[in-house]
């Protein structure tokens, strides 16, 4: 009888595929002796690529709010001169700003990682049974359970509209409230599917997609944090430095687009130069290998070295 092959346990960095790596390198344009800040470092895919592309960076700061990711980063970059911060990107940005830090390269890869979605116990996925959690930072007290089981009709409807752009928000909110208590992601997804129906529409998305996304974004305060962080990232950027932001949601991309547009151009009071007039998207080949890249939009800007004078 032939021996069975032993199952090899893969590490998070082996299973997680960072998106648009070549595009990130292109727009960050790494050089030896520069300072790099990754505000959503995850499992270090982008960071490792940036660090491997040059002889030596002067300073590397990696930020993530997820404890599992921080443990993986600590293990992956042990022995390297890397500062790892267990923090959401807004709090980390504020702290670094207060310390007077500046960076030549700043990267923010927004949204939930595929590992969040693939792990049932984290409660992000409507395809697997899990707790109503959805926290990226497991130290925080607010979970998805609050919005599903405690928020009133008006608040729940507002979240579904503002963060999920869900056209059936009022009906879904009403059905969720009537079904309380809801105990799991599986139960929540079934309530939404029964409300909307099984027809997924032209985009073939699951009927619970927008609602789960909205609740996740509310739990983690993703849009408010982004809005407050952009001006800080702008200030943290050294003259000649480059900022690259990858978003996976139209609302995130809209916020990034608007901020960059307001702070670039030929006006005397602007100090950013757009590197991407339109968002850069993943190639067809990458999307085939990594379907998560399908919705990724990358925008980049450089800080001009000398501020324009009136």
Secondary structure as the mmCIF struct_conf table of DSSP 4:
data_model
#
loop_
_struct_conf.conf_type_id
_struct_conf.id
_struct_conf.beg_label_comp_id
_struct_conf.beg_label_asym_id
_struct_conf.beg_label_seq_id
_struct_conf.end_label_comp_id
_struct_conf.end_label_asym_id
_struct_conf.end_label_seq_id
HELX_LH_PP_P HELX_LH_PP_P1 UNK A 2 UNK A 11
HELX_RH_AL_P HELX_RH_AL_P1 UNK A 12 UNK A 15
BEND BEND1 UNK A 19 UNK A 20
HELX_RH_AL_P HELX_RH_AL_P2 UNK A 21 UNK A 28
TURN_TY1_P TURN_TY1_P1 UNK A 32 UNK A 33
STRN STRN1 UNK A 35 UNK A 38
TURN_TY1_P TURN_TY1_P2 UNK A 39 UNK A 40
TURN_TY1_P TURN_TY1_P3 UNK A 42 UNK A 43
BEND BEND2 UNK A 44 UNK A 44
HELX_RH_AL_P HELX_RH_AL_P3 UNK A 45 UNK A 52
TURN_TY1_P TURN_TY1_P4 UNK A 53 UNK A 53
BEND BEND3 UNK A 54 UNK A 55
BEND BEND4 UNK A 58 UNK A 58
STRN STRN2 UNK A 59 UNK A 64
BEND BEND5 UNK A 65 UNK A 65
HELX_RH_AL_P HELX_RH_AL_P4 UNK A 67 UNK A 76
TURN_TY1_P TURN_TY1_P5 UNK A 77 UNK A 79
BEND BEND6 UNK A 80 UNK A 80
STRN STRN3 UNK A 82 UNK A 86
BEND BEND7 UNK A 87 UNK A 87
HELX_RH_AL_P HELX_RH_AL_P5 UNK A 89 UNK A 98
TURN_TY1_P TURN_TY1_P6 UNK A 99 UNK A 100
STRN STRN4 UNK A 103 UNK A 109
BEND BEND8 UNK A 111 UNK A 111
HELX_RH_AL_P HELX_RH_AL_P6 UNK A 114 UNK A 118
HELX_RH_3T_P HELX_RH_3T_P1 UNK A 120 UNK A 122
BEND BEND9 UNK A 126 UNK A 128
BEND BEND10 UNK A 132 UNK A 132
BEND BEND11 UNK A 136 UNK A 137
TURN_TY1_P TURN_TY1_P7 UNK A 138 UNK A 139
BEND BEND12 UNK A 140 UNK A 141
HELX_RH_AL_P HELX_RH_AL_P7 UNK A 144 UNK A 149
TURN_TY1_P TURN_TY1_P8 UNK A 150 UNK A 150
BEND BEND13 UNK A 151 UNK A 151
HELX_RH_AL_P HELX_RH_AL_P8 UNK A 153 UNK A 162
TURN_TY1_P TURN_TY1_P9 UNK A 163 UNK A 164
TURN_TY1_P TURN_TY1_P10 UNK A 167 UNK A 168
HELX_RH_AL_P HELX_RH_AL_P9 UNK A 169 UNK A 179
HELX_LH_PP_P HELX_LH_PP_P2 UNK A 180 UNK A 180
BEND BEND14 UNK A 181 UNK A 181
HELX_LH_PP_P HELX_LH_PP_P3 UNK A 182 UNK A 182
BEND BEND15 UNK A 184 UNK A 184
HELX_RH_AL_P HELX_RH_AL_P10 UNK A 185 UNK A 196
BEND BEND16 UNK A 198 UNK A 198
TURN_TY1_P TURN_TY1_P11 UNK A 201 UNK A 204
TURN_TY1_P TURN_TY1_P12 UNK A 207 UNK A 208
HELX_RH_AL_P HELX_RH_AL_P11 UNK A 209 UNK A 219
TURN_TY1_P TURN_TY1_P13 UNK A 220 UNK A 221
HELX_RH_AL_P HELX_RH_AL_P12 UNK A 222 UNK A 236
STRN STRN5 UNK A 237 UNK A 247
BEND BEND17 UNK A 248 UNK A 249
HELX_RH_AL_P HELX_RH_AL_P13 UNK A 250 UNK A 262
TURN_TY1_P TURN_TY1_P14 UNK A 263 UNK A 263
STRN STRN6 UNK A 264 UNK A 264
BEND BEND18 UNK A 265 UNK A 267
TURN_TY1_P TURN_TY1_P15 UNK A 268 UNK A 269
STRN STRN7 UNK A 272 UNK A 274
BEND BEND19 UNK A 275 UNK A 275
BEND BEND20 UNK A 277 UNK A 278
STRN STRN8 UNK A 280 UNK A 281
HELX_RH_AL_P HELX_RH_AL_P14 UNK A 284 UNK A 289
HELX_RH_3T_P HELX_RH_3T_P2 UNK A 291 UNK A 295
STRN STRN9 UNK A 297 UNK A 303
BEND BEND21 UNK A 305 UNK A 306
#
